[in-house]
Amino acid sequence: MEHIVFLTGRLAQASLTRVLAGIEAAPFTWEVREIGLQVAALMTADLIRRRVAAPVLSEGEGEKRRADRIIVPGRCRGDVEALSLHYGVPVERGPQELKDLPRHFNRAAQHIDLNEYQVAIFAEIVDAPRLSVAQIIERAQRLAADGANVIDLGCLPETRFDHLAESVQALKAAGFQVSVDSSDSQELLRGGKAGADYLLSLTLDSLWIADEVAATPVLIPRVPADEESLYEAVVQMQRRGRAFLADSILDPIPFGLTASIVRYHRLRARFPDAPIMLGVGNLTELTEADTSGINAVLFGIAAELNVAAVLTTQVSQHARRAVCEADWARRIMHAAAQHGTLPKGMSDALMTVHAKHPFPDTPEEIGEIAAQVRDPNFRVQISPLGLHVYNRDGMRLGQGAFELWPQLKLEDDADHAFYMGVELARAEIAWQLGKRYVQDQPLDWGCAAPRATEDLARWCAPGSTMKAPTNNAAEPGP
């Protein structure tokens, strides 16, 4: 059985031991080793090399056993690959919160790959006729960076799009797959002849356009309820041996959403192998609710129906991250379908507002840690009771920054007052919403907000709130 040595600091040692002891039927033996520093988050690769002798052997009585793996705190800075070479065994960062270790090992055991997906994302530029070619290319680059596979040029009724062909050709030259979305037959023809890969959308009455160009048509019914016209269009394209996508049209709430989902189900039952497109904009754009949850459900339906492509937009301000959310949703739901498991425990990307485990530490556990602190540095943690702020002078508990501020006595320390204001505001928001809070770290909004990837392999200059003030300097929590 694998033997793992966990390196930590004094404040976290007891908590880490309890967490590991609580893992039922762990497929490894373990040892917690405190390496002579108070705060685990301040551990570095250089410090480990100086304080932990190689090879790493168990410190208990009896026969010494060599570690098969070493796990360091999640925020440990430095080159852990170099540590692996130094000790001759894998050295890895654990989760940033030690309470997440059970889920960390569970996820590692599942080996679920979120790089795989089946659904292609068509991202529509709805105002393409009003944009220059350069602006369309710029918009396409942003959409592709968010996960779009096909750039859809949305044409507007009674609006000239004289540079349609030029836009298609420029996108193709830049390496994009392109679709043209119009109710005007002539625009579809121009787009197809310019080299568009897909045309949205053809009905039974406009199938002749497919005979004029090589572009793959997206088929729709004459009106959403006219399912037979869509079925006949599918049959005709199959007889011609032509590629196509079939779209039953998803209606918004409360104008037939349920009935339209049933139509998609009937389409799949009628044509088990036909490639289907699902347009989700009528839900994400026309429902005033967080789009991450809507996308999760819709892509779950897409996975069950074996949908080949989804058309999405991000026009409304509340839907401005729709493509990125769609990219995460298709990966998560594909993995769930492929592995026959619930879409849980794979990624927190779509948990944009709340966290599944917002309060890793109980008030009692926070109190135990606070009792060990012997310096003036403030630590901030949250629990179901509120915000816990503590240092050697004791614990302050409140439910908001304004309530706690008078107790900190920082009126004469502007730098530290600013720092604590930022941290208390973050902590208050996290406590109110039920999000995870970690001192000195920005709140995690999942894929709803971009977040720079932090390179823990190297040090960086501290920001203004991270510079230690003259006294009462804050430092990361245990």
Salt bridges, closest charged atoms under 4 A:
GLU2 OE2 - ARG69 NE 2.78
GLU31 OE1 - HIS3 NE2 3.92
GLU31 OE2 - ARG33 NH2 3.06
GLU59 OE2 - ARG33 NE 3.32
ASP68 OD2 - ARG65 NH2 3.39
GLU92 OE1 - ARG69 NH1 3.11
ASP100 OD1 - ARG103 NH2 2.14
ASP100 OD2 - ARG436 NH1 2.88
ASP127 OD1 - ARG139 NH1 3.38
GLU138 OE2 - ARG142 NH1 3.45
ASP162 OD1 - ARG160 NH2 2.94
ASP197 OD2 - LYS172 NZ 2.96
ASP205 OD2 - ARG222 NE 2.83
ASP211 OD1 - ARG240 NH1 2.99
ASP226 OD2 - ARG222 NH1 3.77
GLU227 OE2 - ARG266 NH2 2.80
GLU228 OE2 - ARG270 NH1 3.86
ASP251 OD2 - ARG263 NH2 3.03
ASP327 OD1 - ARG330 NH2 2.90
ASP327 OD1 - ARG331 NE 2.93
ASP348 OD1 - ARG107 NH2 3.43
ASP361 OD1 - LYS99 NZ 3.26
GLU365 OE1 - LYS99 NZ 2.68
GLU368 OE1 - ARG18 NH2 3.48
ASP375 OD1 - ARG379 NH1 2.58
GLU423 OE2 - ARG426 NH1 2.96
GLU454 OE1 - ARG75 NH2 2.71
GLU454 OE2 - ARG77 NH2 2.33
ASP455 OD2 - ARG458 NE 3.33
GLU475 OE2 - ARG379 NH2 2.79
